[in-house]
Amino acid sequence: MNYAGYHAAVDWPTAAFWRELAEAFPDAKFLLTVRDPEAWCVSFSNTSYPLIEATGRASPEERPFLDMCTAVVTKTGFRIPSTRDEIRAAFDQHAAAVKATIPPDRLLVFDVREGWDPLCAYLGVPIPEADFPRTNNTEEFWKSTQAPPRQ
């Protein structure tokens, strides 16, 4: 991984490499975004899971991207295929591992519903005038993949 010139990284695939990043960047701050586990399971089950599960039926052009997605999700503790209970358990285990490993002074456990205040305080930056963004919903996910939702 090469993060030269960057001050931050978010989401996948970076989220799978939190242990390596914590070691490589000992002064880095980490955010663990949390949300209702059941709502997350629904979201994952309607986005990443069906996309990855269909890897075997993907075109040769789609395969490298989907293979990378599968590897990243698997590295984080998720197994494909999985039951809903297994997905939920992997979600909980990931959050617990991050909390147990990253020292509290380097970790903000952050619920985006809290908005800018805790995030900006943790990062030591002023609160923006703009509303806190709300993005990355199921519809946006499928638009970004340029694929129709898989059932």
C-alpha positions in Angstrom: 0.0 0.0 0.0 1.3 3.4 -0.8 -0.3 6.3 1.1 2.5 8.8 0.2 1.0 12.3 -0.2 -2.3 11.4 1.4 -3.6 12.5 4.8 -6.5 10.2 5.1 -8.1 7.0 3.6 -11.6 5.8 4.0 -13.8 2.8 3.5 -12.8 -0.2 1.4 -10.3 -1.6 0.7 -8.4 0.5 3.3 -10.7 -0.6 6.2 -9.4 -4.2 5.8 -5.8 -3.0 6.5 -6.3 -1.2 9.8 -3.8 -3.4 11.6 -1.1 -2.8 9.0 -1.9 0.9 8.9 -1.7 1.2 12.7 1.7 -0.3 12.7 3.0 1.6 9.6 1.7 4.9 10.9 2.1 4.9 14.7 0.9 8.5 15.1 -2.2 8.1 12.8 -5.7 8.6 14.2 -8.3 6.0 13.4 -12.1 6.3 13.1 -14.3 3.3 13.6 -17.7 4.3 12.3 -20.5 2.4 14.0 -24.1 2.0 13.3 -27.0 -0.2 14.2 -25.8 -3.8 13.5 -29.1 -4.9 12.0 -29.3 -1.9 9.7 -25.7 -2.6 8.6 -26.6 -6.3 7.9 -29.5 -5.2 5.7 -27.3 -2.7 3.9 -24.5 -5.2 3.4 -26.9 -7.9 2.3 -28.3 -5.6 -0.4 -25.0 -4.2 -1.7 -21.6 -5.8 -1.2 -22.8 -9.3 -0.4 -24.8 -9.9 -3.6 -22.2 -8.2 -5.7 -19.4 -10.5 -4.4 -21.6 -13.6 -4.3 -22.1 -13.2 -8.0 -18.3 -13.2 -8.8 -18.5 -16.7 -10.4 -21.1 -15.4 -12.9 -19.2 -12.1 -13.7 -17.7 -11.3 -17.0 -13.9 -11.6 -17.4 -13.6 -7.8 -17.3 -15.5 -7.6 -13.9 -13.6 -10.6 -12.4 -10.4 -8.8 -11.1 -12.4 -6.1 -9.3 -14.8 -8.6 -7.7 -11.9 -10.9 -6.8 -10.3 -7.9 -5.0 -13.6 -7.1 -3.3 -13.9 -10.8 -2.1 -10.3 -10.8 -0.8 -10.8 -7.6 1.2 -14.1 -8.7 2.6 -12.7 -12.1 3.6 -9.6 -10.4 5.2 -12.0 -8.5 7.4 -13.6 -11.7 8.7 -16.6 -12.1 6.4 -17.1 -15.4 4.6 -19.0 -15.6 1.3 -21.4 -17.4 1.3 -22.6 -16.6 4.8 -25.8 -16.7 6.8 -27.2 -13.5 8.2 -26.1 -14.6 11.7 -22.5 -15.1 10.4 -22.5 -11.6 8.7 -23.7 -10.0 11.9 -21.1 -11.9 14.0 -18.3 -10.8 11.6 -19.5 -7.2 11.9 -19.4 -7.4 15.7 -16.1 -9.2 15.8 -14.5 -6.6 13.5 -15.6 -3.7 15.7 -14.5 -5.5 18.8 -11.0 -6.2 17.3 -10.5 -2.6 16.3 -11.5 -1.4 19.8 -9.3 -3.9 21.5 -6.2 -3.2 19.3 -6.1 0.6 18.6 -5.3 2.6 21.7 -8.1 4.8 22.9 -6.1 8.0 22.3 -5.8 7.0 18.6 -9.4 5.8 18.0 -12.7 7.6 17.7 -15.7 5.3 17.8 -18.0 7.5 15.7 -21.6 7.3 14.9 -22.3 9.5 11.9 -25.6 10.5 13.4 -23.6 12.6 15.8 -22.5 14.9 13.0 -19.5 17.1 12.8 -18.9 17.9 16.5 -17.2 14.8 17.8 -15.3 14.2 14.5 -13.9 17.7 14.3 -13.1 17.8 18.0 -11.1 14.5 17.6 -9.3 15.7 14.5 -8.7 19.2 16.0 -10.3 21.1 13.1 -13.1 23.6 12.9 -16.6 22.5 12.3 -17.6 23.2 8.7 -20.6 25.5 7.9 -22.0 22.8 5.6 -24.4 20.2 6.8 -22.9 16.8 7.6 -23.0 14.7 4.4 -25.3 11.7 4.1 -24.2 9.4 1.3 -23.3 5.9 0.4 -26.8 4.5 0.4 -27.9 1.3 -1.5 -28.9 3.2 -4.6 -25.6 5.1 -4.8 -23.7 1.8 -4.3 -25.3 0.2 -7.3 -24.9 3.3 -9.4 -21.2 3.3 -8.5 -20.8 -0.3 -9.6 -22.6 0.4 -12.9 -24.5 -2.8 -12.3 -28.1 -3.4 -11.5 -29.0 -4.5 -8.0 -28.6 -8.3 -7.7 -31.4 -10.3 -6.1 
